[in-house]
């Protein structure tokens, strides 16, 4: 769930400056894995780097996790998980991951397709109640592939202020995918299905609704069975009330005054397939490795289709719930995401078999490049040398 553009769609280059305020010495380990070297006499340079980024961006706090080809991983936390009363950020903190949820939704759709319980060539209308099969534009023409690609032309239910007005009236409503179908009905198409890319959260709400119809179960139970339990993502779930203590408080400029306010108490999609998942850096690394390395979720043919059957999306491409881009170090697959009070980035570098996860409990108040873009030269070295 995000109004932001696909940040991974831009080219990730070494030429982007590293944060000027961060004066850490970066060394690279021998044995094939480039990594931050840590001298016992100094602070952890990864944590120092993260603290510098959090400060420059104007964020309350954040957590970064990096998983290397040899199976090792490291984590760092900086800033605050709660501003008042003050609580330091911990590496085990849980965050809403926003549109990173879409990768999981795409995984479940591909699993159901491999089980022949649906076809990617199906039209959404097949699975919708008759009134919405008729009233949601392009529902009879678009395919599930179009939904996965964000190329259906179905308008975004988040366009305008109506949904957020509903949230304001009922901040703890507990929205379900089925409840958002009326917000898509009786609206004009943005474009013809399959003709172009156009980010619309409606696509993944529809996919979530279809998953629930096929499985005849709630989305949180389906994800638990198909993704979280097999990968032992024990700290991952959909959001719920009351908010648990392990959840970092979320901060956003909800009233436009230029300051971040605590908005944790607003449900803008706790049970929605476009952005309702809550997770940790460790669990999201497990998700990336389970998906792209271990084959625990999808077979190689499905992964190939997910990352190669793409639509041009500005400076990058969009596959099946995954942003596909190029960096100075080779291909990068992943996603970014926003939820009210939270933002996130995950990146998988197939050539280096390396994963990077960045989770934060706020929206940057200042204009800064994405965290992943900033840290790449420190992880992989300078490709221009």
Kinemage of the C-alpha trace (Angstrom):
@kinemage 1
@onewidth
@group {chain A} dominant
@subgroup {mainchain}
@vectorlist {calphas} color= white
{ca unk a 1} P 0.000 0.000 0.000
{ca unk a 2} L 1.729 3.136 -1.165
{ca unk a 3} L 1.220 6.403 -2.935
{ca unk a 4} L 4.952 6.596 -3.625
{ca unk a 5} L 6.589 5.661 -6.904
{ca unk a 6} L 8.668 2.536 -7.322
{ca unk a 7} L 11.929 3.616 -5.758
{ca unk a 8} L 13.650 0.425 -6.869
{ca unk a 9} L 12.711 1.357 -10.412
{ca unk a 10} L 15.526 3.894 -10.526
{ca unk a 11} L 19.024 2.806 -11.386
{ca unk a 12} L 21.010 2.156 -8.215
{ca unk a 13} L 24.439 3.624 -8.852
{ca unk a 14} L 27.729 3.908 -7.006
{ca unk a 15} L 27.982 7.507 -8.139
{ca unk a 16} L 25.311 8.528 -5.608
{ca unk a 17} L 27.068 10.173 -2.698
{ca unk a 18} L 27.337 8.380 0.603
{ca unk a 19} L 25.987 10.393 3.500
{ca unk a 20} L 28.435 13.206 4.128
{ca unk a 21} L 27.778 13.182 7.852
{ca unk a 22} L 28.807 9.548 8.221
{ca unk a 23} L 32.569 9.346 8.634
{ca unk a 24} L 33.077 5.623 9.025
{ca unk a 25} L 35.902 3.597 7.549
{ca unk a 26} L 34.600 0.789 5.383
{ca unk a 27} L 36.678 -2.356 4.923
{ca unk a 28} L 35.857 -5.445 2.937
{ca unk a 29} L 36.241 -8.966 4.204
{ca unk a 30} L 38.277 -11.568 2.344
{ca unk a 31} L 36.682 -14.847 1.291
{ca unk a 32} L 34.183 -13.488 -1.222
{ca unk a 33} L 31.697 -11.568 0.923
{ca unk a 34} L 32.086 -7.828 0.956
{ca unk a 35} L 30.900 -6.634 4.349
{ca unk a 36} L 31.343 -3.950 6.943
{ca unk a 37} L 34.417 -4.774 9.000
{ca unk a 38} L 34.009 -4.142 12.699
{ca unk a 39} L 36.950 -3.255 14.921
{ca unk a 40} L 36.388 -4.219 18.523
{ca unk a 41} L 37.757 -0.828 19.593
{ca unk a 42} L 35.207 1.123 17.563
{ca unk a 43} L 31.435 1.197 17.198
{ca unk a 44} L 29.700 -0.907 14.579
{ca unk a 45} L 30.045 1.019 11.302
{ca unk a 46} L 26.754 -0.408 10.025
{ca unk a 47} L 24.939 1.006 13.045
{ca unk a 48} L 26.788 4.319 12.635
{ca unk a 49} L 25.813 4.467 8.966
{ca unk a 50} L 22.187 3.724 9.816
{ca unk a 51} L 22.130 6.358 12.554
{ca unk a 52} L 23.464 8.929 10.104
{ca unk a 53} L 20.770 8.085 7.559
{ca unk a 54} L 17.981 8.188 10.146
{ca unk a 55} L 19.189 11.582 11.350
{ca unk a 56} L 19.550 13.071 7.877
{ca unk a 57} L 16.161 11.747 6.747
{ca unk a 58} L 14.374 13.035 9.836
{ca unk a 59} L 13.089 9.592 10.786
{ca unk a 60} L 12.292 8.411 14.319
{ca unk a 61} L 14.263 5.192 13.866
{ca unk a 62} L 15.007 2.212 11.695
{ca unk a 63} L 16.406 -1.306 11.415
{ca unk a 64} L 18.584 -2.761 8.650
{ca unk a 65} L 19.289 -6.412 7.939
{ca unk a 66} L 21.777 -7.807 5.408
{ca unk a 67} L 22.027 -11.496 4.437
{ca unk a 68} L 25.092 -12.691 2.521
{ca unk a 69} L 25.706 -15.524 0.093
{ca unk a 70} L 27.356 -17.724 2.736
{ca unk a 71} L 24.215 -17.657 4.873
{ca unk a 72} L 25.500 -15.159 7.432
{ca unk a 73} L 23.550 -12.022 8.274
{ca unk a 74} L 23.927 -8.894 10.342
{ca unk a 75} L 21.572 -6.313 11.754
{ca unk a 76} L 21.647 -2.808 13.138
{ca unk a 77} L 19.086 -0.580 14.828
{ca unk a 78} L 19.110 3.189 15.350
{ca unk a 79} L 16.869 5.910 16.739
{ca unk a 80} L 13.651 5.399 18.652
{ca unk a 81} L 10.808 2.917 18.409
{ca unk a 82} L 8.717 5.132 20.670
{ca unk a 83} L 9.218 8.875 20.974
{ca unk a 84} L 7.110 9.419 24.130
{ca unk a 85} L 7.841 7.699 26.401
{ca unk a 86} L 11.285 7.230 24.896
{ca unk a 87} L 12.242 3.704 23.886
{ca unk a 88} L 15.321 2.856 21.845
{ca unk a 89} L 14.927 0.974 18.600
{ca unk a 90} L 15.743 -2.730 18.800
{ca unk a 91} L 16.699 -5.085 16.002
{ca unk a 92} L 13.733 -7.304 16.815
{ca unk a 93} L 11.176 -4.519 16.362
{ca unk a 94} L 8.090 -5.188 14.229
{ca unk a 95} L 7.024 -2.765 11.485
{ca unk a 96} L 4.235 -2.488 8.948
{ca unk a 97} L 5.842 -3.300 5.593
{ca unk a 98} L 3.254 -1.691 3.306
{ca unk a 99} L 3.471 -2.715 -0.331
{ca unk a 100} L 6.129 -5.333 0.380
{ca unk a 101} L 2.992 -7.346 1.175
{ca unk a 102} L 2.284 -7.424 -2.574
{ca unk a 103} L 5.221 -9.768 -3.139
{ca unk a 104} L 3.568 -12.212 -0.741
{ca unk a 105} L 0.184 -11.832 -2.417
{ca unk a 106} L 1.810 -12.593 -5.774
{ca unk a 107} L 3.495 -15.677 -4.300
{ca unk a 108} L 0.155 -17.092 -3.115
{ca unk a 109} L -1.472 -16.436 -6.504
{ca unk a 110} L 1.370 -18.308 -8.228
{ca unk a 111} L 1.057 -21.163 -5.733
{ca unk a 112} L -2.667 -21.470 -6.449
{ca unk a 113} L -1.967 -21.379 -10.184
{ca unk a 114} L 0.582 -24.203 -9.837
{ca unk a 115} L -2.083 -26.188 -7.961
{ca unk a 116} L -4.487 -25.509 -10.871
{ca unk a 117} L -6.990 -23.879 -8.541
{ca unk a 118} L -7.031 -20.781 -10.708
{ca unk a 119} L -5.533 -19.655 -14.009
{ca unk a 120} L -3.425 -16.583 -14.542
{ca unk a 121} L -5.511 -15.999 -17.666
{ca unk a 122} L -8.692 -15.782 -15.548
{ca unk a 123} L -10.583 -12.516 -15.585
{ca unk a 124} L -11.187 -11.016 -12.124
{ca unk a 125} L -14.915 -11.055 -12.866
{ca unk a 126} L -14.899 -14.856 -12.582
{ca unk a 127} L -14.278 -14.560 -8.856
{ca unk a 128} L -16.289 -11.436 -8.058
{ca unk a 129} L -19.906 -11.147 -6.897
{ca unk a 130} L -22.111 -10.421 -9.942
{ca unk a 131} L -22.725 -6.786 -9.014
{ca unk a 132} L -18.978 -6.046 -8.893
{ca unk a 133} L -18.131 -8.198 -11.885
{ca unk a 134} L -20.363 -5.790 -13.762
{ca unk a 135} L -19.600 -2.483 -12.038
{ca unk a 136} L -15.787 -2.637 -11.660
{ca unk a 137} L -14.379 -1.395 -14.923
{ca unk a 138} L -12.122 -3.822 -16.862
{ca unk a 139} L -13.032 -6.702 -14.523
{ca unk a 140} L -14.263 -8.726 -17.501
{ca unk a 141} L -11.355 -7.810 -19.781
{ca unk a 142} L -8.253 -7.757 -17.565
{ca unk a 143} L -6.530 -10.975 -16.476
{ca unk a 144} L -4.858 -11.965 -13.233
{ca unk a 145} L -1.545 -11.272 -14.959
{ca unk a 146} L -2.724 -7.708 -15.537
{ca unk a 147} L -3.492 -7.410 -11.834
{ca unk a 148} L -0.053 -8.782 -10.938
{ca unk a 149} L 1.591 -6.378 -13.407
{ca unk a 150} L -0.377 -3.340 -12.211
{ca unk a 151} L -1.539 -3.061 -15.805
{ca unk a 152} L -5.292 -3.647 -15.445
{ca unk a 153} L -6.368 -0.017 -15.803
{ca unk a 154} L -8.642 -0.431 -12.770
{ca unk a 155} L -8.557 2.823 -10.770
{ca unk a 156} L -6.843 2.965 -7.391
{ca unk a 157} L -9.249 2.892 -4.458
{ca unk a 158} L -6.822 5.259 -2.664
{ca unk a 159} L -7.263 8.006 -5.267
{ca unk a 160} L -8.958 10.957 -3.657
{ca unk a 161} L -9.651 11.275 0.054
{ca unk a 162} L -12.725 9.083 0.466
{ca unk a 163} L -11.003 6.021 1.957
{ca unk a 164} L -9.023 8.175 4.394
{ca unk a 165} L -12.223 9.956 5.411
{ca unk a 166} L -13.636 6.525 6.266
{ca unk a 167} L -10.506 5.731 8.273
{ca unk a 168} L -10.898 9.014 10.158
{ca unk a 169} L -14.452 8.092 11.123
{ca unk a 170} L -13.532 4.554 12.192
{ca unk a 171} L -9.794 4.452 12.942
{ca unk a 172} L -9.922 0.861 14.235
{ca unk a 173} L -12.401 -0.530 11.724
{ca unk a 174} L -10.437 -3.616 10.619
{ca unk a 175} L -10.809 -3.258 6.844
{ca unk a 176} L -11.223 -6.393 4.732
{ca unk a 177} L -10.515 -6.840 1.030
{ca unk a 178} L -14.197 -7.436 0.262
{ca unk a 179} L -15.175 -4.116 1.867
{ca unk a 180} L -13.152 -2.149 -0.663
{ca unk a 181} L -14.895 -3.492 -3.755
{ca unk a 182} L -17.504 -0.681 -3.608
{ca unk a 183} L -14.676 1.893 -3.731
{ca unk a 184} L -13.647 0.520 -7.135
{ca unk a 185} L -17.139 0.286 -8.613
{ca unk a 186} L -18.719 2.673 -11.105
{ca unk a 187} L -15.505 4.467 -12.013
{ca unk a 188} L -13.825 5.085 -15.358
{ca unk a 189} L -10.933 2.983 -16.611
{ca unk a 190} L -7.478 4.541 -16.400
{ca unk a 191} L -6.398 2.724 -19.586
{ca unk a 192} L -7.057 -0.493 -21.516
{ca unk a 193} L -5.919 -3.683 -19.748
{ca unk a 194} L -2.365 -4.725 -20.569
{ca unk a 195} L -1.555 -1.572 -22.494
{ca unk a 196} L 0.699 0.049 -19.892
{ca unk a 197} L 1.852 0.048 -16.278
{ca unk a 198} L -0.094 2.108 -13.770
{ca unk a 199} L 0.301 1.525 -10.049
{ca unk a 200} L -3.077 0.815 -8.477
{ca unk a 201} L -3.528 -0.766 -5.065
{ca unk a 202} L -6.913 -2.018 -6.283
{ca unk a 203} L -5.105 -4.723 -8.248
{ca unk a 204} L -3.766 -6.353 -5.103
{ca unk a 205} L -6.989 -5.899 -3.162
{ca unk a 206} L -8.685 -7.850 -5.949
{ca unk a 207} L -5.967 -10.525 -5.865
{ca unk a 208} L -6.385 -10.805 -2.102
{ca unk a 209} L -10.139 -11.122 -2.470
{ca unk a 210} L -9.678 -13.847 -5.106
{ca unk a 211} L -7.237 -15.728 -2.835
{ca unk a 212} L -9.824 -15.674 -0.056
{ca unk a 213} L -12.527 -16.915 -2.434
{ca unk a 214} L -10.390 -19.791 -3.696
{ca unk a 215} L -9.225 -20.850 -0.243
{ca unk a 216} L -12.477 -20.005 1.564
{ca unk a 217} L -10.423 -18.599 4.416
{ca unk a 218} L -9.244 -15.259 5.762
{ca unk a 219} L -6.129 -13.754 4.201
{ca unk a 220} L -4.195 -13.851 7.501
{ca unk a 221} L -4.797 -17.592 7.878
{ca unk a 222} L -3.802 -18.259 4.265
{ca unk a 223} L -0.522 -16.351 4.519
{ca unk a 224} L 0.245 -18.045 7.834
{ca unk a 225} L -0.204 -21.473 6.275
{ca unk a 226} L 1.507 -20.801 2.968
{ca unk a 227} L 4.323 -18.366 3.832
{ca unk a 228} L 4.877 -17.481 7.489
{ca unk a 229} L 4.814 -20.987 9.013
{ca unk a 230} L 6.912 -22.758 6.329
{ca unk a 231} L 9.623 -20.083 6.589
{ca unk a 232} L 9.395 -19.888 10.398
{ca unk a 233} L 8.550 -16.194 10.194
{ca unk a 234} L 7.345 -16.288 13.775
{ca unk a 235} L 7.290 -12.502 14.233
{ca unk a 236} L 5.215 -11.873 11.094
{ca unk a 237} L 1.446 -11.485 10.837
{ca unk a 238} L -1.204 -9.124 9.584
{ca unk a 239} L -1.843 -6.102 11.787
{ca unk a 240} L -4.429 -6.150 14.533
{ca unk a 241} L -5.780 -4.291 17.543
{ca unk a 242} L -4.715 -3.865 20.248
{ca unk a 243} L -1.266 -2.965 18.926
{ca unk a 244} L 1.358 -5.242 20.467
{ca unk a 245} L 4.376 -3.969 22.370
{ca unk a 246} L 6.809 -5.421 19.830
{ca unk a 247} L 5.408 -3.065 17.161
{ca unk a 248} L 7.416 0.120 16.716
{ca unk a 249} L 5.145 3.134 17.019
{ca unk a 250} L 4.463 4.668 13.597
{ca unk a 251} L 4.921 8.397 12.891
{ca unk a 252} L 3.630 10.439 9.979
{ca unk a 253} L 2.780 14.047 9.157
{ca unk a 254} L -0.937 13.387 9.285
{ca unk a 255} L -2.034 17.021 9.518
{ca unk a 256} L 0.494 18.543 7.102
{ca unk a 257} L 2.200 20.776 9.665
{ca unk a 258} L 5.692 19.476 8.861
{ca unk a 259} L 5.962 17.448 12.073
{ca unk a 260} L 5.620 13.723 12.664
{ca unk a 261} L 2.747 12.587 14.877
{ca unk a 262} L 2.057 9.148 16.369
{ca unk a 263} L -0.463 7.533 13.986
{ca unk a 264} L -0.149 3.942 15.199
{ca unk a 265} L -3.799 3.876 16.227
{ca unk a 266} L -5.135 4.247 12.678
{ca unk a 267} L -6.055 1.114 10.707
{ca unk a 268} L -5.474 1.888 7.039
{ca unk a 269} L -5.339 -1.749 5.997
{ca unk a 270} L -4.610 -4.267 8.760
{ca unk a 271} L -6.151 -7.167 6.819
{ca unk a 272} L -5.577 -5.962 3.272
{ca unk a 273} L -3.531 -7.816 0.658
{ca unk a 274} L -1.892 -4.638 -0.646
{ca unk a 275} L -0.107 -3.669 2.564
{ca unk a 276} L -1.329 -5.098 5.873
{ca unk a 277} L 1.577 -7.317 6.931
{ca unk a 278} L 3.725 -6.585 10.002
{ca unk a 279} L 7.214 -8.089 10.132
{ca unk a 280} L 10.821 -7.790 11.296
{ca unk a 281} L 14.071 -7.379 9.414
{ca unk a 282} L 15.065 -10.952 10.289
{ca unk a 283} L 11.793 -12.408 9.021
{ca unk a 284} L 11.921 -10.400 5.788
{ca unk a 285} L 15.419 -11.728 5.098
{ca unk a 286} L 13.986 -15.205 5.650
{ca unk a 287} L 11.245 -14.409 3.140
{ca unk a 288} L 13.723 -13.301 0.470
{ca unk a 289} L 15.942 -16.345 0.951
{ca unk a 290} L 12.961 -18.693 1.097
{ca unk a 291} L 11.638 -17.232 -2.131
{ca unk a 292} L 14.798 -16.776 -4.195
{ca unk a 293} L 17.332 -19.242 -2.734
{ca unk a 294} L 15.743 -22.183 -0.958
{ca unk a 295} L 12.770 -22.747 -3.269
{ca unk a 296} L 10.499 -23.057 -0.246
{ca unk a 297} L 7.662 -21.031 -1.777
{ca unk a 298} L 7.884 -21.311 -5.569
{ca unk a 299} L 9.639 -23.467 -8.117
{ca unk a 300} L 12.287 -22.123 -10.514
{ca unk a 301} L 9.865 -21.747 -13.419
{ca unk a 302} L 7.513 -19.613 -11.340
{ca unk a 303} L 10.418 -17.456 -10.098
{ca unk a 304} L 11.600 -16.986 -13.676
{ca unk a 305} L 8.148 -15.906 -14.811
{ca unk a 306} L 7.713 -13.660 -11.766
{ca unk a 307} L 10.921 -11.747 -12.560
{ca unk a 308} L 11.051 -11.837 -16.375
{ca unk a 309} L 7.428 -11.391 -17.471
{ca unk a 310} L 7.469 -7.676 -16.759
{ca unk a 311} L 5.881 -4.383 -17.722
{ca unk a 312} L 7.976 -1.277 -18.321
{ca unk a 313} L 7.490 0.983 -15.306
{ca unk a 314} L 9.432 4.198 -15.804
{ca unk a 315} L 13.120 3.615 -15.113
{ca unk a 316} L 12.576 -0.044 -14.254
{ca unk a 317} L 10.101 -2.866 -14.747
{ca unk a 318} L 7.372 -4.515 -12.717
{ca unk a 319} L 6.935 -8.279 -12.700
{ca unk a 320} L 4.513 -10.298 -10.600
{ca unk a 321} L 4.478 -8.248 -7.411
{ca unk a 322} L 8.164 -7.461 -7.711
{ca unk a 323} L 10.134 -4.477 -8.968
{ca unk a 324} L 12.865 -5.509 -11.395
{ca unk a 325} L 15.744 -3.105 -11.899
{ca unk a 326} L 19.417 -2.778 -12.731
{ca unk a 327} L 22.215 -1.522 -10.527
{ca unk a 328} L 25.910 -0.943 -11.094
{ca unk a 329} L 26.327 -4.366 -9.485
{ca unk a 330} L 23.830 -6.190 -11.682
{ca unk a 331} L 20.117 -7.069 -11.421
{ca unk a 332} L 18.064 -6.173 -8.356
{ca unk a 333} L 14.631 -7.486 -7.443
{ca unk a 334} L 12.488 -6.231 -4.600
{ca unk a 335} L 9.876 -3.736 -3.534
{ca unk a 336} L 9.335 -0.601 -1.503
{ca unk a 337} L 6.338 0.195 0.621
{ca unk a 338} L 4.545 2.734 2.775
{ca unk a 339} L 1.924 2.324 5.452
{ca unk a 340} L 0.575 5.201 7.521
{ca unk a 341} L 3.560 5.871 9.809
{ca unk a 342} L 5.942 3.325 8.282
{ca unk a 343} L 8.119 2.789 5.217
{ca unk a 344} L 10.198 -0.137 4.005
{ca unk a 345} L 12.590 -1.380 1.317
{ca unk a 346} L 13.654 -4.918 0.428
{ca unk a 347} L 16.189 -5.796 -2.263
{ca unk a 348} L 17.558 -9.077 -3.589
{ca unk a 349} L 20.725 -9.088 -5.687
{ca unk a 350} L 20.703 -12.445 -7.530
{ca unk a 351} L 24.274 -12.175 -8.818
{ca unk a 352} L 25.668 -11.672 -5.313
{ca unk a 353} L 22.971 -13.775 -3.575
{ca unk a 354} L 22.624 -10.911 -1.095
{ca unk a 355} L 19.500 -9.479 0.524
{ca unk a 356} L 18.996 -6.060 2.113
{ca unk a 357} L 16.028 -5.071 4.267
{ca unk a 358} L 15.387 -1.586 5.641
{ca unk a 359} L 12.388 -0.923 7.892
{ca unk a 360} L 11.483 2.373 9.542
{ca unk a 361} L 8.687 3.755 11.696
{ca unk a 362} L 8.117 6.983 9.794
{ca unk a 363} L 8.155 8.844 6.499
{ca unk a 364} L 11.278 10.888 5.786
{ca unk a 365} L 10.728 14.548 6.605
{ca unk a 366} L 13.728 15.458 4.445
{ca unk a 367} L 14.450 14.671 0.799
{ca unk a 368} L 16.984 11.834 0.831
{ca unk a 369} L 17.760 8.978 -1.574
{ca unk a 370} L 16.528 5.509 -0.605
{ca unk a 371} L 18.589 3.803 2.088
{ca unk a 372} L 19.497 0.844 -0.122
{ca unk a 373} L 20.883 3.132 -2.814
{ca unk a 374} L 23.093 4.818 -0.258
{ca unk a 375} L 24.571 1.694 1.284
{ca unk a 376} L 25.385 -0.406 -1.793
{ca unk a 377} L 28.981 0.785 -2.343
{ca unk a 378} L 29.770 -0.081 1.267
{ca unk a 379} L 28.449 -3.628 0.771
{ca unk a 380} L 29.657 -4.493 -2.726
{ca unk a 381} L 32.542 -2.060 -3.229
{ca unk a 382} L 32.989 0.469 -6.013
{ca unk a 383} L 32.135 -1.178 -9.366
{ca unk a 384} L 33.915 1.642 -11.194
{ca unk a 385} L 37.295 0.576 -9.852
